[in-house]
Amino acid sequence: MKKRHVLLVGDYGHRDFADAAGWLSHHCRLARRHSVDAALSWLHDERSPDVMVFAQSRPGQLSQREIERLHAVSPLSRLVALLGSWCEGETRTGRPWHGLLRIYWHQWRPRMSIELLEAAVSGYCVLGMHRTATASEQYERLAESVFPQRQGLVAIHTQTFQMYEALSDACDQGGLATVWIPPASPARSSGAAAAIWDGISADSYEIGLLEEVVEQHRPAPVIALMDFVRGNDRDRALAAGASFAVAKPFLTNELLWQLDQAIGEAGHQSAVSHAA
């Protein structure tokens, strides 16, 4: 598959964006420019990129006017906002950019894998929509995407049956069976292909619970769900053994993408260890 041409502009050196910048460097033909003036100079010398990504770790680093200056030079480029943790309340209390696909740092891998890689095959691409498409219209397009399909059992560790039902419905769309394991339950699930741990934060108590779930299901991968994920929270969850840390609310196709990746990687590692 031909690699997309991407221009990355702004505060891409921030720690929140290390994974996104690395992903873009691996999967795309990537150019990076810190300032709008440098990006404009690059655009005058190069052909228009397929996508322009604007990295902002906190509100106000780039203005709507600066984004429009770049888009005027490259009007066919699709526009993406790569946003840090401090931008998560911007849609309620600030003045967010208009006409861009908003993606937070912790959503990057699943969202852009779907947008730039799989959508090229399926055709269900939000980036292909008009800039005036609302968030609701974007979510409707995402709901039409083709979900990755796998077989296997997912053990769901959550406090309420209502949350279990929601997660079970999501897994069902990916072909996965589920079992509910409520807190303090003596039940154990053997042979699970993966597990989902539904938590709230990454404080010491909850990380301890996550570690117990990881140990219970080892070597099967565990997806950690949390209400609000900052960089340190993600790092603590991964250090506890989780394969991915997912912020709530999440999109079904993104959760299934992460389950698909985690189960696939676990299967590959198992095959390698048996071969050795």
KASULUR-V765950 format. One record per run of one state. SS is the DSSP state (helix for helix, strand for strand, loop for the rest). FROM is the first residue (numbers start at 1). TO is the last residue. If there is no record, write none. Layout:
BEGIN
ss:SS from:FROM to:TO
ss:SS from:FROM to:TO
END
This chain:
BEGIN
ss:loop from:1 to:4
ss:strand from:5 to:10
ss:loop from:11 to:14
ss:helix from:15 to:27
ss:loop from:28 to:28
ss:strand from:29 to:33
ss:loop from:34 to:35
ss:helix from:36 to:45
ss:loop from:46 to:50
ss:strand from:51 to:56
ss:loop from:57 to:63
ss:helix from:64 to:73
ss:loop from:74 to:77
ss:strand from:78 to:83
ss:loop from:84 to:84
ss:helix from:85 to:87
ss:loop from:88 to:89
ss:helix from:90 to:93
ss:loop from:94 to:100
ss:strand from:101 to:104
ss:helix from:105 to:122
ss:loop from:123 to:125
ss:helix from:126 to:128
ss:loop from:129 to:134
ss:helix from:135 to:143
ss:loop from:144 to:152
ss:strand from:153 to:157
ss:loop from:158 to:160
ss:helix from:161 to:173
ss:loop from:174 to:176
ss:strand from:177 to:180
ss:loop from:181 to:193
ss:strand from:194 to:198
ss:loop from:199 to:203
ss:helix from:204 to:217
ss:loop from:218 to:220
ss:strand from:221 to:226
ss:loop from:227 to:230
ss:helix from:231 to:239
ss:loop from:240 to:243
ss:strand from:244 to:247
ss:loop from:248 to:251
ss:helix from:252 to:275
ss:loop from:276 to:276
END
